[in-house]
């Protein structure tokens, strides 16, 4: 089962995702995550430290989130990506579309400029 927690960190809102972002997991959180992000005006940090797997639908969700925020003049940064998930992101060149930081502090630095 996938889920997320939301934390307001001043310059950004951090969403800590948990569980597999396969088709079932993505379906469980996509609408709620999109709605939560849509309510805000801050930049977004998506913490994937508790996500052991991301499938094609999970990647689509992250790309869609990034594009939506970009149209609003906001930025999303992914952080704490597990090694197997990082391998997938490198294969699909996700880091060329969405910045990826090693940890939340680095993500905050990327957003600060």
C-alpha positions, 0 to 999 in steps of 0.5 A: 500500500502506498501513501504519503505525509506532507510537511511544510518546510517554509520555502517548500512543501515536502511530501514523504512517499511510502510504498511501491509506486507500481500501478496499484500504488500510484493509483492509491496516491496520485489523485490525493498527491496532485490535489495536495500539491495543487492547493499550495503555492510553494515549491515541492520536495518529493522524498522517495526514501521509503519507496523501494520500487517505481514503475512506469505509472509512478514515473509518469506521475512524477513527470506530470507533477513536474510539468504541472508545477513548472507551468505554475512557476514552481519547482519539484525536486526528488530526494532520498532516492533508493539505489534501485529506483535511482538506476531506473531514473538514470535509465529513463533520464528522469534527472534531466527533467526533474532535479534529484538531490541526495537528501532533503537538505540538498533539495532545499539548497537546490530550491534556494538557488 
